[in-house]
């Protein structure tokens, strides 16, 4: 039998089976078809009712806030005062009552039109559904009877009714979507109008307070000589009373300087800040040579130059002063072959220069310890060059990528797709730079092998083994073996040798591997206990402790000084299991 014959036979058999299934289970299959068509018109009407309830609740909240909020109470007084002036006055505020009436009328009109349209299409859909069910019931009775009657005309009528019903359902969906969109638009319009009026009130209050302060501080010079003499007797008390209103020259290191606030640009708020800047560091200039330059990138580079002592991390890779500039230069170098990922190569240097720039605030001063991505986005948003050189979509994508480097799940659903592309670009360049730094740190550690062997006995002497000093144990001595946890040993040795850490890259810790290799070659630690063997590179055993699973190096207790053994055995001796 040929393959074509076999294929034809399979198709014919499938058609026969499909026809049999439809004949036997027509009711169930009809239900599946209804499910595939989407929600019924009754479900859509219920969703419109839910939208109406939300809209009514929002209207109540907005009306209450416009009536009771302090800024709008003040605005109503100002509006009333100006509306009462003569007609010859050129400056005049808009009519506040007329605005609120117009806003309420627009909302009521939208709700009324939506409900009328939904009722009209819902009534038509109900009638079509009743007719459709009646025709289907008639067709089912004919099929169940023994009479052989043709149902083709009835099928066509049912199909026509179903099409009209689907049309009414689609119309209801359009009504619901249009209502939701107009509802959001009206809410945004109210918020925008509220912001403008509140801002005006704030400006007028600020002008009034500034004028009052000026008048208070300058008023003695406006009186005659007799008043001036009496004022001079009160001079010692004046600073204590009015010092709050006078500007102070003290420096405040913070993301926002006194008097600054949010600035509305396009559709997003951003903060304007002024970080220190200076000449571009030489290593950054060299790294930018093969990359497309932009004013934004050069401005970011000058900010790095204004913070030459900022480290790249508090205690891991490049934690020494100037580490941030070194890391950024390496990331720029590794970003060059990745520029093809981006629609505009000029985006690349800007993204790399900005990805860690927030650390100039979070690794020094009052901001130490905070995540660096939010201040980094603030710095980038404060540069006017960003909006001048890039379109709104690109600028927004850059800001979102810098803002959410470590919180991808919080990226807005409506973020431009370019945001994720920039994040991948930053991640790849950053990882390549981190890998290079890890290799360099590991090479430096390898050269320190003799000093590591010499420092090891002194570095472990003050470890909190078996919790003898109280608190969390840093090692465990039991059954003739001393297990020391990796991180405490590593950090003490690096501090003792004044060496830098390279961090962990793809599950590997090159710096630790060099330390462990030096200790193992000097026979200071063991790589085998009974039948259990340590990691080939890390020389670490996986052990089960009262604190959970840990990774530790091991050495025989017989190699320890007697006083150390006695000190550590005074603590709680745990049961350790090598996994």
Beta strands, then each sheet from edge to edge (+ up, - down):
strand 1: 262-265
strand 2: 268-271
strand 3: 475-478
strand 4: 481-485
strand 5: 528-529
strand 6: 532-533
strand 7: 541-545
strand 8: 548-556
strand 9: 577-578
sheet 1: 1+ 2-
sheet 2: 3+ 4- 8+ 7- 9+
sheet 3: 5+ 6-
end
